[in-house]
Structure formats: structure tokens, C-alpha cells
Amino acid sequence: MNDTPETLTAHVGYAYQLRQSDRSISRDHAVLEQPLTVGRLVRKRGDALCRPRRKFWGLESVNDQRNITCPTCVARAERYGVTIRPLTTTGPWYP
């Protein structure tokens, strides 16, 4: 069963770490604007492509022009045809 809309969009979100420092390896993730269900992969609106939002210590949407740096999010966005777009304050997804 596939409950995924035909056009998937996402925006960039930054994952904070609990004890963030200059040496922390943090990533920018693809945050879904619609739910995604493909086989066993199930993501809700607001989840990153690589893992659910609840598995992050902090996942904040960013409104600047960043690239996704999470390799899993990049691979899944290409595989499932997810369009990454800038976050807007007037669209359906504004936290």
C-alpha cells in the first residue's frame, strides 16, 4: 500500500546535538512536508528522510539557502523523487 502523494517536497532542517561544540559533526537534513509511505519506510510530515523527528535531540527548520549534508537524506530524496525547496513563512509548512 502506497499512501504517498505524487509530488513530494521537503525543506532543509538542521539537527542539533546535545553537547554541540566546534568539533561536532552535525548535518542538514531533508524534512518532509507530506507523509511518505513506501514499503516499510514510513515517515510523517516533519520527519527527516533518514529517521523520524523523535529520534533527533533537536531538528529545526532553517530558512536560508543550505544544501542537505546528510548522505542518507540525499540518497532517499533522489530515490523517491523528493523536491527540496526553501522554507517559506506563507506555505503549508511553517513551524
N, CA, C and O atoms as a Tinker XYZ file with bonds, in Angstrom:
   380  protein
     1  N      0.842000   -1.181000    0.000000    73     2
     2  CA     0.000000    0.000000    0.000000    64     1     3
     3  C      0.883000    1.238000    0.000000    63     2     4     5
     4  O      1.829000    1.327000    0.783000    81     3
     5  N      0.587000    2.180000   -0.860000    73     3     6
     6  CA     1.381000    3.379000   -1.002000    64     5     7
     7  C      0.486000    4.592000   -0.797000    63     6     8     9
     8  O     -0.330000    4.909000   -1.662000    81     7
     9  N      0.629000    5.281000    0.346000    73     7    10
    10  CA    -0.179000    6.450000    0.667000    64     9    11
    11  C      0.563000    7.746000    0.384000    63    10    12    13
    12  O      0.189000    8.799000    0.902000    81    11
    13  N      1.597000    7.685000   -0.422000    73    11    14
    14  CA     2.436000    8.831000   -0.685000    64    13    15
    15  C      1.856000    9.669000   -1.817000    63    14    16    17
    16  O      1.458000    9.117000   -2.844000    81    15
    17  N      1.796000   11.020000   -1.650000    73    15    18
    18  CA     1.334000   11.852000   -2.757000    64    17    19
    19  C      2.310000   11.778000   -3.932000    63    18    20    21
    20  O      3.470000   11.404000   -3.762000    81    19
    21  N      1.827000   12.139000   -5.128000    73    19    22
    22  CA     2.675000   12.050000   -6.315000    64    21    23
    23  C      3.874000   12.981000   -6.237000    63    22    24    25
    24  O      4.978000   12.594000   -6.620000    81    23
    25  N      3.681000   14.195000   -5.752000    73    23    26
    26  CA     4.766000   15.163000   -5.652000    64    25    27
    27  C      5.162000   15.323000   -4.194000    63    26    28    29
    28  O      4.372000   15.796000   -3.377000    81    27
    29  N      6.375000   14.931000   -3.875000    73    27    30
    30  CA     6.884000   15.078000   -2.515000    64    29    31
    31  C      7.810000   16.277000   -2.449000    63    30    32    33
    32  O      8.658000   16.469000   -3.321000    81    31
    33  N      7.644000   17.089000   -1.403000    73    31    34
    34  CA     8.540000   18.218000   -1.192000    64    33    35
    35  C      9.095000   18.155000    0.217000    63    34    36    37
    36  O      8.503000   17.560000    1.118000    81    35
    37  N     10.245000   18.783000    0.381000    73    35    38
    38  CA    10.900000   18.852000    1.684000    64    37    39
    39  C     11.679000   20.156000    1.752000    63    38    40    41
    40  O     11.950000   20.787000    0.731000    81    39
    41  N     12.028000   20.542000    2.948000    73    39    42
    42  CA    12.903000   21.691000    3.138000    64    41    43
    43  C     14.063000   21.254000    4.030000    63    42    44    45
    44  O     14.070000   20.133000    4.540000    81    43
    45  N     15.025000   22.123000    4.213000    73    43    46
    46  CA    16.229000   21.774000    4.961000    64    45    47
    47  C     16.013000   22.037000    6.445000    63    46    48    49
    48  O     15.484000   23.078000    6.836000    81    47
    49  N     16.429000   21.076000    7.265000    73    47    50
    50  CA    16.383000   21.213000    8.711000    64    49    51
    51  C     17.737000   20.886000    9.304000    63    50    52    53
    52  O     18.429000   19.986000    8.828000    81    51
    53  N     18.115000   21.611000   10.342000    73    51    54
    54  CA    19.405000   21.413000   10.994000    64    53    55
    55  C     19.211000   20.573000   12.248000    63    54    56    57
    56  O     18.331000   20.862000   13.059000    81    55
    57  N     20.019000   19.546000   12.410000    73    55    58
    58  CA    19.929000   18.668000   13.578000    64    57    59
    59  C     20.959000   19.092000   14.615000    63    58    60    61
    60  O     22.163000   18.942000   14.409000    81    59
    61  N     20.477000   19.617000   15.714000    73    59    62
    62  CA    21.360000   19.996000   16.811000    64    61    63
    63  C     21.777000   18.762000   17.584000    63    62    64    65
    64  O     21.078000   17.749000   17.587000    81    63
    65  N     22.923000   18.855000   18.239000    73    63    66
    66  CA    23.396000   17.767000   19.081000    64    65    67
    67  C     23.318000   18.195000   20.535000    63    66    68    69
    68  O     23.323000   19.387000   20.841000    81    67
    69  N     23.246000   17.225000   21.421000    73    67    70
    70  CA    23.081000   17.510000   22.841000    64    69    71
    71  C     24.223000   18.354000   23.388000    63    70    72    73
    72  O     23.987000   19.348000   24.074000    81    71
    73  N     25.437000   17.972000   23.094000    73    71    74
    74  CA    26.610000   18.723000   23.549000    64    73    75
    75  C     27.380000   19.224000   22.326000    63    74    76    77
    76  O     28.470000   18.741000   22.017000    81    75
    77  N     26.799000   20.181000   21.655000    73    75    78
    78  CA    27.388000   20.667000   20.415000    64    77    79
    79  C     28.632000   21.503000   20.692000    63    78    80    81
    80  O     28.647000   22.322000   21.611000    81    79
    81  N     29.675000   21.290000   19.893000    73    79    82
    82  CA    30.915000   22.052000   20.015000    64    81    83
    83  C     31.477000   22.299000   18.622000    63    82    84    85
    84  O     30.848000   21.959000   17.620000    81    83
    85  N     32.665000   22.893000   18.566000    73    83    86
    86  CA    33.308000   23.147000   17.275000    64    85    87
    87  C     33.654000   21.862000   16.551000    63    86    88    89
    88  O     33.757000   21.853000   15.324000    81    87
    89  N     33.833000   20.789000   17.280000    73    87    90
    90  CA    34.219000   19.512000   16.683000    64    89    91
    91  C     33.032000   18.597000   16.388000    63    90    92    93
    92  O     33.216000   17.477000   15.911000    81    91
    93  N     31.848000   19.057000   16.661000    73    91    94
    94  CA    30.651000   18.248000   16.415000    64    93    95
    95  C     30.426000   18.074000   14.920000    63    94    96    97
    96  O     30.624000   18.997000   14.130000    81    95
    97  N     30.015000   16.888000   14.558000    73    95    98
    98  CA    29.640000   16.625000   13.171000    64    97    99
    99  C     28.118000   16.668000   13.110000    63    98   100   101
   100  O     27.441000   15.701000   13.458000    81    99
   101  N     27.598000   17.796000   12.667000    73    99   102
   102  CA    26.148000   17.925000   12.553000    64   101   103
   103  C     25.796000   18.036000   11.078000    63   102   104   105
   104  O     26.631000   18.398000   10.249000    81   103
   105  N     24.565000   17.724000   10.771000    73   103   106
   106  CA    24.156000   17.634000    9.378000    64   105   107
   107  C     22.866000   18.424000    9.141000    63   106   108   109
   108  O     22.076000   18.673000   10.052000    81   107
   109  N     22.697000   18.798000    7.890000    73   107   110
   110  CA    21.443000   19.385000    7.436000    64   109   111
   111  C     20.650000   18.278000    6.754000    63   110   112   113
   112  O     21.168000   17.574000    5.888000    81   111
   113  N     19.391000   18.130000    7.152000    73   111   114
   114  CA    18.553000   17.015000    6.709000    64   113   115
   115  C     17.402000   17.494000    5.837000    63   114   116   117
   116  O     17.054000   18.675000    5.850000    81   115
   117  N     16.815000   16.576000    5.080000    73   115   118
   118  CA    15.608000   16.847000    4.292000    64   117   119
   119  C     14.400000   16.564000    5.180000    63   118   120   121
   120  O     14.160000   15.418000    5.559000    81   119
   121  N     13.641000   17.607000    5.512000    73   119   122
   122  CA    12.462000   17.487000    6.373000    64   121   123
   123  C     11.220000   17.468000    5.481000    63   122   124   125
   124  O     10.965000   18.415000    4.738000    81   123
   125  N     10.461000   16.392000    5.562000    73   123   126
   126  CA     9.309000   16.188000    4.676000    64   125   127
   127  C      8.158000   17.137000    4.988000    63   126   128   129
   128  O      7.887000   17.444000    6.149000    81   127
   129  N      7.493000   17.592000    3.944000    73   127   130
   130  CA     6.313000   18.438000    4.081000    64   129   131
   131  C      5.022000   17.654000    3.878000    63   130   132   133
   132  O      3.935000   18.174000    4.129000    81   131
   133  N      5.132000   16.407000    3.425000    73   131   134
   134  CA     3.999000   15.492000    3.299000    64   133   135
   135  C      4.436000   14.144000    3.864000    63   134   136   137
   136  O      5.630000   13.851000    3.915000    81   135
   137  N      3.485000   13.329000    4.285000    73   135   138
   138  CA     3.856000   11.987000    4.751000    64   137   139
   139  C      4.364000   11.121000    3.603000    63   138   140   141
   140  O      3.980000   11.314000    2.450000    81   139
   141  N      5.220000   10.179000    3.926000    73   139   142
   142  CA     5.800000    9.268000    2.939000    64   141   143
   143  C      5.641000    7.842000    3.437000    63   142   144   145
   144  O      6.056000    7.520000    4.550000    81   143
   145  N      5.044000    6.990000    2.622000    73   143   146
   146  CA     4.925000    5.566000    2.924000    64   145   147
   147  C      5.296000    4.792000    1.670000    63   146   148   149
   148  O      4.570000    4.809000    0.677000    81   147
   149  N      6.432000    4.117000    1.729000    73   147   150
   150  CA     6.900000    3.290000    0.618000    64   149   151
   151  C      7.409000    1.992000    1.226000    63   150   152   153
   152  O      8.477000    1.966000    1.837000    81   151
   153  N      6.649000    0.918000    1.061000    73   151   154
   154  CA     7.047000   -0.357000    1.667000    64   153   155
   155  C      7.108000   -0.233000    3.183000    63   154   156   157
   156  O      6.131000    0.158000    3.820000    81   155
   157  N      8.262000   -0.569000    3.758000    73   155   158
   158  CA     8.433000   -0.472000    5.213000    64   157   159
   159  C      8.870000    0.910000    5.673000    63   158   160   161
   160  O      8.874000    1.189000    6.872000    81   159
   161  N      9.236000    1.773000    4.744000    73   159   162
   162  CA     9.658000    3.131000    5.092000    64   161   163
   163  C      8.424000    4.003000    5.308000    63   162   164   165
   164  O      7.661000    4.251000    4.375000    81   163
   165  N      8.235000    4.463000    6.538000    73   163   166
   166  CA     7.097000    5.316000    6.889000    64   165   167
   167  C      7.636000    6.562000    7.578000    63   166   168   169
   168  O      8.312000    6.467000    8.603000    81   167
   169  N      7.341000    7.721000    7.020000    73   167   170
   170  CA     7.739000    8.994000    7.605000    64   169   171
   171  C      6.527000    9.911000    7.641000    63   170   172   173
   172  O      5.756000    9.977000    6.683000    81   171
   173  N      6.364000   10.620000    8.758000    73   171   174
   174  CA     5.283000   11.587000    8.914000    64   173   175
   175  C      5.747000   12.950000    8.413000    63   174   176   177
   176  O      6.935000   13.175000    8.185000    81   175
   177  N      4.802000   13.837000    8.251000    73   175   178
   178  CA     5.129000   15.227000    7.919000    64   177   179
   179  C      5.977000   15.797000    9.059000    63   178   180   181
   180  O      5.599000   15.698000   10.226000    81   179
   181  N      7.118000   16.389000    8.722000    73   179   182
   182  CA     8.015000   16.941000    9.731000    64   181   183
   183  C      9.161000   16.024000   10.097000    63   182   184   185
   184  O     10.082000   16.442000   10.799000    81   183
   185  N      9.126000   14.771000    9.634000    73   183   186
   186  CA    10.238000   13.837000    9.854000    64   185   187
   187  C     11.319000   14.073000    8.809000    63   186   188   189
   188  O     11.036000   14.529000    7.701000    81   187
   189  N     12.549000   13.761000    9.166000    73   187   190
   190  CA    13.633000   13.758000    8.182000    64   189   191
   191  C     13.527000   12.474000    7.368000    63   190   192   193
   192  O     12.942000   11.491000    7.822000    81   191
   193  N     14.084000   12.484000    6.185000    73   191   194
   194  CA    14.053000   11.273000    5.358000    64   193   195
   195  C     14.859000   10.146000    5.986000    63   194   196   197
   196  O     14.517000    8.976000    5.810000    81   195
   197  N     15.923000   10.475000    6.715000    73   195   198
   198  CA    16.801000    9.432000    7.255000    64   197   199
   199  C     16.246000    8.775000    8.515000    63   198   200   201
   200  O     16.501000    7.594000    8.753000    81   199
   201  N     15.491000    9.518000    9.325000    73   199   202
   202  CA    14.909000    8.951000   10.547000    64   201   203
   203  C     13.787000    9.849000   11.068000    63   202   204   205
   204  O     13.712000   11.020000   10.698000    81   203
   205  N     12.920000    9.313000   11.918000    73   203   206
   206  CA    11.810000   10.118000   12.448000    64   205   207
   207  C     12.302000   11.277000   13.316000    63   206   208   209
   208  O     13.387000   11.225000   13.895000    81   207
   209  N     11.488000   12.309000   13.390000    73   207   210
   210  CA    11.832000   13.507000   14.169000    64   209   211
   211  C     12.114000   13.176000   15.638000    63   210   212   213
   212  O     12.984000   13.792000   16.253000    81   211
   213  N     11.400000   12.231000   16.189000    73   211   214
   214  CA    11.564000   11.899000   17.608000    64   213   215
   215  C     12.935000   11.297000   17.922000    63   214   216   217
   216  O     13.328000   11.247000   19.088000    81   215
   217  N     13.663000   10.842000   16.911000    73   215   218
   218  CA    14.986000   10.253000   17.131000    64   217   219
   219  C     16.099000   11.299000   17.166000    63   218   220   221
   220  O     17.257000   10.966000   17.418000    81   219
   221  N     15.752000   12.561000   16.913000    73   219   222
   222  CA    16.725000   13.649000   16.981000    64   221   223
   223  C     16.599000   14.342000   18.325000    63   222   224   225
   224  O     15.515000   14.380000   18.908000    81   223
   225  N     17.691000   14.885000   18.814000    73   223   226
   226  CA    17.626000   15.702000   20.016000    64   225   227
   227  C     16.981000   17.040000   19.673000    63   226   228   229
   228  O     16.226000   17.601000   20.467000    81   227
   229  N     17.287000   17.536000   18.494000    73   227   230
   230  CA    16.672000   18.765000   18.009000    64   229   231
   231  C     16.752000   18.799000   16.500000    63   230   232   233
   232  O     17.817000   18.555000   15.933000    81   231
   233  N     15.659000   19.093000   15.844000    73   231   234
   234  CA    15.624000   19.210000   14.386000    64   233   235
   235  C     14.843000   20.474000   14.061000    63   234   236   237
   236  O     13.615000   20.491000   14.132000    81   235
   237  N     15.562000   21.529000   13.705000    73   235   238
   238  CA    14.952000   22.831000   13.463000    64   237   239
   239  C     14.973000   23.165000   11.980000    63   238   240   241
   240  O     15.970000   22.929000   11.298000    81   239
   241  N     13.890000   23.707000   11.491000    73   239   242
   242  CA    13.829000   24.150000   10.101000    64   241   243
   243  C     14.680000   25.398000    9.934000    63   242   244   245
   244  O     14.708000   26.264000   10.809000    81   243
   245  N     15.371000   25.484000    8.810000    73   243   246
   246  CA    16.200000   26.656000    8.527000    64   245   247
   247  C     15.653000   27.358000    7.293000    63   246   248   249
   248  O     15.160000   26.717000    6.365000    81   247
   249  N     15.747000   28.672000    7.295000    73   247   250
   250  CA    15.158000   29.469000    6.228000    64   249   251
   251  C     16.214000   30.068000    5.305000    63   250   252   253
   252  O     15.910000   30.994000    4.553000    81   251
   253  N     17.437000   29.568000    5.344000    73   251   254
   254  CA    18.458000   30.075000    4.438000    64   253   255
   255  C     18.787000   29.021000    3.388000    63   254   256   257
   256  O     18.318000   27.887000    3.470000    81   255
   257  N     19.572000   29.389000    2.429000    73   255   258
   258  CA    19.876000   28.510000    1.300000    64   257   259
   259  C     20.992000   27.536000    1.664000    63   258   260   261
   260  O     22.154000   27.781000    1.342000    81   259
   261  N     20.662000   26.462000    2.315000    73   259   262
   262  CA    21.633000   25.430000    2.666000    64   261   263
   263  C     21.424000   24.214000    1.791000    63   262   264   265
   264  O     20.347000   24.008000    1.232000    81   263
   265  N     22.464000   23.414000    1.681000    73   263   266
   266  CA    22.373000   22.132000    0.991000    64   265   267
   267  C     22.220000   21.029000    2.022000    63   266   268   269
   268  O     22.668000   21.171000    3.160000    81   267
   269  N     21.597000   19.949000    1.635000    73   267   270
   270  CA    21.470000   18.794000    2.523000    64   269   271
   271  C     22.833000   18.121000    2.618000    63   270   272   273
   272  O     23.455000   17.822000    1.598000    81   271
   273  N     23.295000   17.883000    3.841000    73   271   274
   274  CA    24.606000   17.258000    4.043000    64   273   275
   275  C     24.501000   15.844000    4.590000    63   274   276   277
   276  O     25.521000   15.171000    4.742000    81   275
   277  N     23.299000   15.377000    4.890000    73   275   278
   278  CA    23.104000   14.006000    5.371000    64   277   279
   279  C     23.099000   13.067000    4.161000    63   278   280   281
   280  O     22.236000   13.200000    3.293000    81   279
   281  N     24.041000   12.122000    4.085000    73   279   282
   282  CA    24.092000   11.244000    2.914000    64   281   283
   283  C     22.847000   10.374000    2.744000    63   282   284   285
   284  O     22.449000   10.089000    1.614000    81   283
   285  N     22.230000    9.950000    3.839000    73   283   286
   286  CA    21.020000    9.127000    3.743000    64   285   287
   287  C     19.855000    9.945000    3.196000    63   286   288   289
   288  O     19.096000    9.461000    2.355000    81   287
   289  N     19.710000   11.176000    3.665000    73   287   290
   290  CA    18.641000   12.045000    3.155000    64   289   291
   291  C     18.837000   12.337000    1.667000    63   290   292   293
   292  O     17.870000   12.343000    0.905000    81   291
   293  N     20.068000   12.577000    1.255000    73   291   294
   294  CA    20.350000   12.848000   -0.160000    64   293   295
   295  C     19.979000   11.640000   -1.014000    63   294   296   297
   296  O     19.320000   11.782000   -2.044000    81   295
   297  N     20.403000   10.454000   -0.585000    73   295   298
   298  CA    20.128000    9.229000   -1.352000    64   297   299
   299  C     18.629000    8.952000   -1.443000    63   298   300   301
   300  O     18.131000    8.593000   -2.510000    81   299
   301  N     17.903000    9.114000   -0.334000    73   299   302
   302  CA    16.458000    8.846000   -0.347000    64   301   303
   303  C     15.690000    9.908000   -1.130000    63   302   304   305
   304  O     14.689000    9.597000   -1.775000    81   303
   305  N     16.145000   11.151000   -1.079000    73   303   306
   306  CA    15.494000   12.204000   -1.867000    64   305   307
   307  C     15.613000   11.902000   -3.355000    63   306   308   309
   308  O     14.657000   12.085000   -4.110000    81   307
   309  N     16.778000   11.442000   -3.772000    73   307   310
   310  CA    16.960000   11.071000   -5.182000    64   309   311
   311  C     16.121000    9.844000   -5.534000    63   310   312   313
   312  O     15.492000    9.798000   -6.591000    81   311
   313  N     16.116000    8.869000   -4.658000    73   311   314
   314  CA    15.400000    7.617000   -4.930000    64   313   315
   315  C     13.889000    7.811000   -5.043000    63   314   316   317
   316  O     13.247000    7.233000   -5.920000    81   315
   317  N     13.319000    8.635000   -4.145000    73   315   318
   318  CA    11.866000    8.799000   -4.105000    64   317   319
   319  C     11.389000   10.076000   -4.799000    63   318   320   321
   320  O     10.200000   10.392000   -4.747000    81   319
   321  N     12.285000   10.807000   -5.442000    73   319   322
   322  CA    11.898000   11.997000   -6.199000    64   321   323
   323  C     11.403000   13.144000   -5.349000    63   322   324   325
   324  O     10.442000   13.820000   -5.716000    81   323
   325  N     12.045000   13.375000   -4.215000    73   323   326
   326  CA    11.647000   14.456000   -3.314000    64   325   327
   327  C     12.289000   15.758000   -3.787000    63   326   328   329
   328  O     13.498000   15.813000   -4.010000    81   327
   329  N     11.484000   16.796000   -3.937000    73   327   330
   330  CA    11.971000   18.112000   -4.332000    64   329   331
   331  C     12.290000   18.915000   -3.081000    63   330   332   333
   332  O     11.437000   19.077000   -2.209000    81   331
   333  N     13.516000   19.420000   -2.991000    73   331   334
   334  CA    13.924000   20.241000   -1.851000    64   333   335
   335  C     13.687000   21.697000   -2.228000    63   334   336   337
   336  O     14.161000   22.171000   -3.261000    81   335
   337  N     12.951000   22.392000   -1.380000    73   335   338
   338  CA    12.655000   23.789000   -1.666000    64   337   339
   339  C     12.929000   24.640000   -0.437000    63   338   340   341
   340  O     12.978000   24.119000    0.678000    81   339
   341  N     13.109000   25.943000   -0.624000    73   339   342
   342  CA    13.336000   26.815000    0.527000    64   341   343
   343  C     12.093000   26.894000    1.403000    63   342   344   345
   344  O     10.969000   26.817000    0.906000    81   343
   345  N     12.293000   27.043000    2.672000    73   343   346
   346  CA    11.191000   27.197000    3.618000    64   345   347
   347  C     10.596000   28.588000    3.462000    63   346   348   349
   348  O     11.332000   29.573000    3.401000    81   347
   349  N      9.267000   28.678000    3.398000    73   347   350
   350  CA     8.605000   29.977000    3.295000    64   349   351
   351  C      7.725000   30.180000    4.520000    63   350   352   353
   352  O      7.280000   29.219000    5.146000    81   351
   353  N      7.482000   31.425000    4.848000    73   351   354
   354  CA     6.645000   31.722000    6.011000    64   353   355
   355  C      5.167000   31.741000    5.657000    63   354   356   357
   356  O      4.328000   31.934000    6.537000    81   355
   357  N      4.830000   31.545000    4.381000    73   355   358
   358  CA     3.426000   31.587000    3.982000    64   357   359
   359  C      2.895000   30.239000    3.525000    63   358   360   361
   360  O      1.696000   30.100000    3.288000    81   359
   361  N      3.760000   29.250000    3.398000    73   359   362
   362  CA     3.348000   27.956000    2.873000    64   361   363
   363  C      2.670000   27.082000    3.911000    63   362   364   365
   364  O      2.439000   27.513000    5.040000    81   363
   365  N      2.353000   25.858000    3.528000    73   363   366
   366  CA     1.649000   24.941000    4.421000    64   365   367
   367  C      2.526000   24.436000    5.560000    63   366   368   369
   368  O      2.018000   23.897000    6.544000    81   367
   369  N      3.845000   24.609000    5.431000    73   367   370
   370  CA     4.727000   24.095000    6.474000    64   369   371
   371  C      5.511000   25.241000    7.069000    63   370   372   373
   372  O      6.565000   25.601000    6.545000    81   371
   373  N      5.041000   25.803000    8.114000    73   371   374
   374  CA     5.828000   26.791000    8.848000    64   373   375
   375  C      5.692000   26.444000   10.318000    63   374   376   377
   376  O      4.603000   26.527000   10.885000    81   375
   377  N      6.806000   26.053000   10.937000    73   375   378
   378  CA     6.727000   25.574000   12.332000    64   377   379
   379  C      6.280000   26.627000   13.316000    63   378   380
   380  O      6.174000   26.351000   14.510000    81   379
